[in-house]
């Protein structure tokens, strides 16, 4: 006797479900439309935090939605808000939100196989390839973010010098591989060498100049010294938009050096690489088309909802050699669902992959590269406005050059512990709900770091940040002195 089929998880009352679903969508559209009237950020009250620590209890969809609206939505990090300037987080868009909903409804697994969603990812890859002037032989895939993309670039570089055999044999008996990046590079660079088995001791951190760009002379000298010592330079990671100040390494000079020395050039362009969308900014990335691999995020300057990282590799064949893992259950055919090889899982670590490409495809298709480029340029213009206001305000001091969209400054007062004072100002700004910058340390000085990324940010938002900084700085100074 056949077993009775289990009960479906679909709604029993579709009309009622539809009504509630439309209400939930309206709530998120209202949230987005009126986001500027809300505090940028507010801490989750202890009473509500306690509720989130309770054991699982069954709820109706309406109850779960009410819980979301009262306990989760008001207490997120706030990066959709125009005055969120703490880290390089994109603001998302209503178009991207709808596309994410469509992707979730489709529930496609983009590990591979013969399906239209795979072709959408490939189409976006071709757009990316053209944006960076890479050859038709290039390959690329969506990943969670630039941290994973940097790791993939590192493994491709390792495969390029040691061959595919190290996937079985490891790198334990290999020559002393050496990689190079600047002291301003992201932590994921060191992590990539760590988890790839090469080790963080293989990473040389090159000093930066007064513009926080990698010192080319020191890079060249360090590579020469390592070669003389019998080591094997195999990878240079240049940064387009450093974490602290948004500096751009001299890609053209680094590309020349890598070409002479036969070294893999990887670009960490987490947010800065998409400056290629702006005709005003793109010339500053000259040489990026010569890279062997580029890592970046659509969810930053591209305004795509989280997450949507990307890795582009010049040599598709090598990229595939670094990751493809044949298995009986992944056997390919000429026809049917198992056709359409190579699959995305041949170019990365994930067999189960969400349809990240759809929200990116919608964003690029609906807004267009020209509009997105204008948004990117606008954030840089706002940064220059903030820079000028800081320089014209006696109580404030600019602490670093403004290369793109990040401004580092501090409040100053004679007799005060400026590091303590500026740390407290940043926290006070966040807790006020008026604005949410972050802090960093430059040459021993704590800086108020404003990263202007959100497409909703206006000059008025910059003025609010400045006014609140001056107000809170005066209050804290009085209490300190």
C-alpha positions in Angstrom: 0.0 0.0 0.0 1.4 3.4 -1.0 2.1 5.9 1.7 -0.1 9.0 1.9 1.7 12.1 0.6 2.7 14.6 3.3 0.9 17.9 3.6 2.2 20.6 1.3 3.7 23.8 2.8 1.8 25.9 0.4 -1.1 28.1 1.8 -4.4 26.5 2.4 -6.1 29.8 1.7 -4.4 31.4 -1.3 -6.6 34.6 -1.4 -5.9 35.3 2.2 -2.2 34.6 1.7 -2.1 37.0 -1.3 -3.7 39.8 0.7 -1.2 39.4 3.5 1.7 39.1 1.0 0.7 42.4 -0.7 0.5 44.0 2.8 4.0 42.8 3.6 5.3 44.2 0.3 3.6 47.6 1.0 5.2 47.7 4.4 8.7 47.4 2.8 7.9 49.9 0.1 6.7 52.4 2.8 9.9 51.7 4.8 12.0 52.5 1.7 10.0 55.5 0.6 10.2 57.2 4.0 13.6 55.9 5.2 15.0 59.4 5.7 12.4 60.1 8.4 13.7 57.3 10.6 16.8 57.3 12.8 19.8 56.0 10.9 20.4 53.4 13.6 19.1 52.6 17.1 20.2 49.8 19.4 17.9 46.9 20.0 16.4 47.3 23.5 17.3 44.5 26.0 13.6 43.5 26.3 13.3 42.9 22.6 16.7 41.1 22.5 15.4 38.8 25.2 12.5 37.9 23.0 14.9 36.9 20.2 16.6 34.4 22.6 13.4 32.4 23.3 13.0 28.8 22.1 11.3 28.2 18.8 7.5 28.7 18.9 5.1 28.3 16.0 3.5 31.5 14.7 1.1 32.4 12.0 2.5 34.3 9.0 0.7 37.4 10.3 2.3 37.0 13.7 5.7 36.5 12.2 5.4 39.6 10.1 4.3 41.7 13.1 7.3 40.4 15.0 9.6 41.4 12.0 8.0 44.9 11.9 8.4 45.6 15.6 11.5 43.7 16.6 13.8 43.5 13.5 13.1 46.2 10.9 13.7 49.2 13.2 16.9 47.8 14.6 18.9 46.9 11.5 22.3 48.4 10.8 20.7 51.1 8.8 22.7 51.1 5.5 19.5 51.8 3.5 19.4 55.2 5.2 21.0 58.2 3.3 23.0 59.2 6.4 24.5 55.8 6.9 28.2 56.5 6.2 29.9 54.0 8.5 31.2 51.4 6.1 31.1 50.9 2.4 27.6 49.5 2.2 25.3 50.0 -0.7 21.7 51.3 -0.1 19.8 48.8 -2.2 16.9 49.7 -4.4 13.2 48.9 -4.7 14.0 47.3 -8.1 16.6 45.0 -6.5 14.2 44.1 -3.7 11.6 43.0 -6.2 14.1 41.0 -8.2 15.2 39.3 -5.0 11.6 38.3 -4.4 11.3 36.9 -7.9 14.5 34.9 -7.5 13.3 33.5 -4.2 10.1 32.5 -5.7 11.9 30.7 -8.5 14.2 29.1 -6.0 16.8 28.2 -8.7 20.1 26.5 -7.7 22.7 28.1 -9.9 25.4 25.5 -9.3 24.9 24.7 -13.0 22.7 22.6 -15.3 20.6 23.5 -18.4 18.5 26.5 -17.3 17.7 30.1 -18.2 19.0 31.5 -14.9 22.5 30.3 -15.7 22.3 32.2 -19.0 21.4 35.3 -17.1 24.5 35.0 -14.9 26.6 34.4 -18.1 25.0 37.5 -19.6 26.0 39.6 -16.6 29.5 38.1 -16.8 29.8 39.3 -20.4 28.7 42.8 -19.4 31.3 42.7 -16.7 33.9 41.4 -19.1 33.2 44.3 -21.5 33.2 46.9 -18.7 36.8 46.0 -17.8 37.9 45.4 -21.4 38.7 41.8 -20.7 39.1 39.3 -23.6 36.3 36.9 -24.7 38.2 34.1 -23.1 37.6 35.5 -19.6 35.3 33.8 -17.1 33.5 35.0 -13.9 30.9 34.0 -11.4 28.9 35.5 -8.6 30.1 34.9 -5.0 29.1 36.2 -1.6 31.5 39.1 -1.7 35.0 40.3 -2.4 36.5 38.3 0.5 35.5 35.1 -1.3 36.4 36.6 -4.7 39.9 37.5 -3.4 40.3 33.9 -2.2 39.4 32.6 -5.7 41.9 35.0 -7.3 44.6 33.7 -4.9 43.9 30.1 -5.8 43.9 30.9 -9.5 47.3 32.6 -9.1 48.6 29.5 -7.2 47.4 27.2 -9.9 49.0 29.4 -12.6 52.5 28.9 -11.1 52.4 25.5 -9.5 49.9 23.7 -11.8 46.9 21.6 -11.1 48.9 18.9 -9.3 49.0 21.0 -6.1 45.3 20.4 -5.7 46.2 16.8 -4.8 49.7 17.2 -3.4 49.3 20.5 -1.6 51.9 23.3 -1.3 53.9 21.8 1.5 56.8 20.8 -0.7 56.5 23.8 -3.1 59.0 26.6 -3.5 58.7 29.6 -1.2 55.8 31.5 -2.8 55.6 35.2 -2.0 52.6 37.6 -2.4 52.6 41.4 -2.2 50.0 44.0 -1.2 50.0 47.3 0.6 49.7 48.0 4.3 46.3 49.5 3.5 44.9 46.3 2.0 41.8 44.5 3.2 42.2 41.7 5.8 40.7 39.2 3.3 44.0 39.3 1.4 45.9 37.7 4.4 43.0 35.4 5.0 43.1 34.2 1.4 46.8 33.1 1.8 46.0 31.6 5.2 43.1 29.3 4.0 44.8 28.5 0.7 47.6 26.8 2.6 50.3 29.2 1.4 50.4 31.0 4.8 50.3 34.6 5.9 54.1 34.6 6.3 54.2 34.6 2.5 52.5 38.0 2.4 54.7 41.1 2.1 53.0 44.3 3.1 54.4 47.2 1.2 54.3 50.7 2.7 52.1 53.4 1.2 52.9 56.9 0.1 51.3 60.1 1.4 48.3 59.4 -0.8 48.0 55.9 0.9 48.9 54.2 -2.4 51.2 51.3 -2.6 54.9 52.4 -2.9 56.0 51.1 -6.3 59.7 51.6 -5.6 59.5 49.5 -2.4 57.4 46.9 -4.1 60.0 46.5 -6.9 62.8 46.4 -4.4 61.1 43.8 -2.2 60.4 41.6 -5.1 64.0 41.8 -6.2 65.3 41.0 -2.7 63.0 38.0 -2.5 64.1 36.6 -5.8 67.7 37.0 -4.7 66.9 35.1 -1.6 65.6 32.2 -3.6 61.9 32.9 -3.1 59.2 32.9 -5.8 57.1 36.0 -6.2 53.8 34.9 -7.7 51.1 37.3 -6.8 50.6 41.1 -6.4 47.3 42.4 -5.1 46.5 46.0 -6.0 43.7 47.8 -4.3 41.1 50.1 -6.0 39.5 51.9 -3.1 41.3 51.1 0.1 39.3 50.4 3.2 40.4 53.3 5.3 40.6 56.2 2.9 39.5 54.9 -0.6 42.9 55.3 -2.2 43.6 53.8 -5.7 46.9 52.0 -6.2 48.9 52.9 -9.3 47.6 50.0 -11.4 49.4 50.9 -14.6 52.8 50.9 -12.9 52.0 47.7 -11.0 50.8 46.0 -14.2 54.1 47.0 -15.9 56.1 45.4 -13.0 54.0 42.2 -12.9 54.4 41.8 -16.7 58.2 42.1 -16.4 58.4 39.7 -13.5 55.7 37.3 -14.8 53.6 37.7 -11.7 49.8 37.3 -11.4 48.1 40.7 -10.9 44.9 40.6 -8.8 42.8 43.6 -8.2 40.8 44.0 -5.0 38.2 46.4 -6.2 35.6 45.7 -3.6 33.8 49.0 -4.2 36.2 51.0 -6.3 36.3 48.8 -9.4 32.8 49.9 -10.4 34.2 53.4 -10.8 34.6 52.1 -14.4 30.9 52.9 -14.8 31.7 56.6 -14.4 33.3 58.3 -17.4 34.6 60.9 -15.0 36.4 58.3 -12.8 37.2 55.4 -15.2 40.5 57.0 -16.4 41.9 56.8 -12.9 41.7 53.0 -13.1 43.9 52.9 -16.2 45.7 49.5 -16.3 42.9 47.5 -14.7 42.2 45.9 -18.1 45.7 44.3 -17.8 44.9 42.4 -14.5 44.7 38.6 -14.4 41.7 38.7 -12.0 39.4 41.4 -10.5 37.3 41.1 -7.4 34.4 43.5 -6.6 30.9 43.8 -5.2 27.8 44.8 -6.9 26.2 45.4 -3.5 28.3 48.4 -2.8 28.5 51.1 -5.4 26.3 49.0 -7.7 23.4 49.4 -5.1 22.4 45.7 -5.6 20.8 44.2 -2.4 23.2 42.0 -0.4 24.9 39.9 -1.3 26.3 40.1 -4.8 30.1 39.7 -5.1 31.9 38.9 -8.3 35.2 37.5 -9.5 36.4 38.0 -13.1 39.4 35.9 -14.4 41.2 36.6 -17.6 42.1 32.9 -18.3 38.9 30.9 -18.3 40.7 27.6 -18.8 43.0 28.2 -15.9 40.1 29.3 -13.8 38.3 26.1 -14.5 41.4 24.0 -13.8 41.7 25.6 -10.3 38.2 24.5 -9.3 36.5 21.8 -11.5 35.9 18.6 -9.5 34.3 15.8 -11.6 31.9 13.5 -9.8 29.5 10.8 -11.0 26.4 12.8 -9.8 27.7 15.9 -11.6 28.2 14.1 -15.0 27.5 16.3 -18.0 25.5 15.4 -21.1 24.9 16.9 -24.5 21.2 17.2 -23.9 18.7 17.3 -21.0 19.2 19.0 -17.6 22.8 17.9 -17.4 23.8 19.8 -20.5 25.1 23.4 -20.7 28.7 22.7 -19.4 30.8 24.2 -18.0 28.8 24.9 -14.9 29.3 27.6 -12.3 30.5 25.0 -9.8 33.5 24.5 -12.1 34.7 28.0 -11.3 34.2 28.2 -7.6 33.6 26.4 -4.3 29.8 26.4 -4.2 27.6 23.6 -5.6 24.5 25.3 -4.1 24.2 28.9 -5.3 21.4 31.4 -5.1 20.2 33.4 -8.1 22.3 36.5 -7.3 22.6 37.3 -10.9 18.9 38.2 -11.3 18.9 41.2 -8.9 22.1 42.4 -10.6 20.6 41.9 -14.1 17.5 43.9 -13.1 19.5 46.7 -11.5 21.8 47.0 -14.6 18.9 46.6 -17.0 16.4 49.0 -15.3 18.8 51.8 -14.2 21.4 51.4 -16.9 25.2 51.9 -16.7 24.9 55.6 -17.4 22.6 56.3 -14.4 24.6 54.0 -12.1 27.8 55.9 -13.2 26.1 59.2 -12.3 25.3 57.9 -8.8 28.9 56.8 -8.3 30.2 60.2 -9.5 27.7 62.0 -7.2 28.9 60.2 -4.1 32.5 61.4 -5.0 31.2 65.0 -5.5 29.6 64.8 -2.0 32.9 63.6 -0.6 34.6 66.6 -2.1 31.9 68.9 -0.6 32.4 67.3 2.8 36.2 67.7 2.4 35.8 71.4 1.6 33.5 72.0 4.6 35.9 70.2 6.9 38.8 72.4 5.7 36.8 75.5 6.2 35.7 74.7 9.7 38.2 75.6 12.4 37.0 72.8 14.8 37.6 70.1 12.2 40.8 68.7 10.6 41.2 66.6 7.4 43.3 63.5 8.1 43.8 62.0 4.7 43.5 62.8 1.0 40.0 62.2 -0.5 40.6 60.0 -3.6 37.0 58.8 -4.1 34.1 58.8 -1.7 35.7 58.4 1.8 36.5 61.4 4.0 38.5 61.0 7.2 38.6 63.9 9.6 38.5 64.7 13.3 37.2 67.2 15.8 39.9 69.0 17.5 40.1 71.0 20.7 43.2 72.2 22.6 43.9 70.3 25.7 41.6 67.4 24.9 42.6 63.7 24.3 41.7 63.8 20.6 41.6 60.1 20.2 39.2 59.6 23.1 37.2 62.6 22.0 36.7 61.5 18.4 36.0 57.9 19.4 33.2 59.2 21.6 31.9 61.5 18.9 31.5 58.6 16.5 29.6 56.6 19.1 27.5 59.6 20.0 26.6 60.3 16.4 25.5 56.7 15.9 23.4 56.7 19.1 21.8 60.0 18.2 20.3 58.5 15.0 21.3 61.6 13.1 24.2 60.0 11.2 26.3 56.9 11.3 29.9 57.3 10.4 32.6 54.8 11.6 36.1 55.4 13.0 39.5 54.3 11.9 43.1 55.1 12.9 45.5 56.9 10.6 49.1 57.6 11.7 48.0 57.1 15.3 45.1 59.5 15.0 41.5 58.3 15.5 39.5 59.6 12.5 35.8 60.1 11.9 35.3 58.1 8.7 32.5 59.0 6.4 32.0 56.6 3.5 29.4 58.1 1.1 28.0 55.2 -0.9 24.2 55.4 -0.8 22.4 56.7 -3.9 19.9 58.5 -1.6 22.5 60.7 0.1 22.3 64.4 -0.6 24.2 67.6 0.4 21.7 68.1 3.1 22.7 64.8 4.7 26.3 65.9 4.6 25.3 69.2 6.4 23.4 67.1 9.0 26.5 65.1 9.7 28.7 68.2 10.0 26.2 70.0 12.3 25.7 67.0 14.6 29.5 66.4 14.8 30.1 70.0 15.8 27.3 69.9 18.3 28.3 66.7 20.0 32.0 67.6 19.8 31.2 70.8 21.8 29.2 68.9 24.4 31.8 66.2 24.9 34.6 68.8 25.0 32.8 70.6 27.8 32.4 67.5 29.8 36.0 66.4 29.2 37.5 69.8 30.2 
